[in-house]
Amino acid sequence: MAEATQDTGELFFCGLNMQLQVPGYASRIVTTLLGARADRYLALHDNAGGGGLERLRLSPGDPLVVRFFHEGVAYGFRSYVRQLLREPEPMVFIAYPEETESFALRREPRLNCQLPARVRMGDGEEHNALILDVSEQGCRVALPPAAAVCEGGTLHISLALPEETEPLVRFSADVRRHSEEDGRQVLGLSADLGRTFRRLGAYFPSG
């Protein structure tokens, strides 16, 4: 059941992944938001290089159900196709929604923090990162734009807790969500962080 509606202007940013579905059909595709004009349209890029739009067989005027995640909350709204482009990039323009419905996914408390960390990617490449918040079941991490990240991959993270230098906290986490915010990549990671969460509780408030 929907819990709230929200001003759409606060939610739509370039790089946001959005899932499209035609009502009554099971097939869904993932697109990336390239731009928006309030009260007019959202411009979405087909992440499958055109194959996704072909699979849905969209035409102008077709109704759509659109879903996306942002900061631990699932959002959804109804729209329709305004225009399709196949060149130079496969894109679909959909009608800008008046409002969205939100569905809270977080059931566990989170600690908001700003902790420097080091992240090792699956290919061995390492990057400096920032832990944004932590729960017992995962965390959000900010990475530089150049880091090669894919949803479903596994990252290896090390960080020092406040006022402690040794030993470092090390854990592996699976990438569940991936978006771009303020010129950086923000990842939603899944991991068993119960012990780390309890240790951080002495330094940061939960929210």
Summary of the structure (lengths in Angstrom):
residues: 207
radius of gyration: 18.9
end to end distance: 22.4
largest distance: 59.8
contacts: 594
relative contact order: 0.15
helix: 8%
strand: 52%
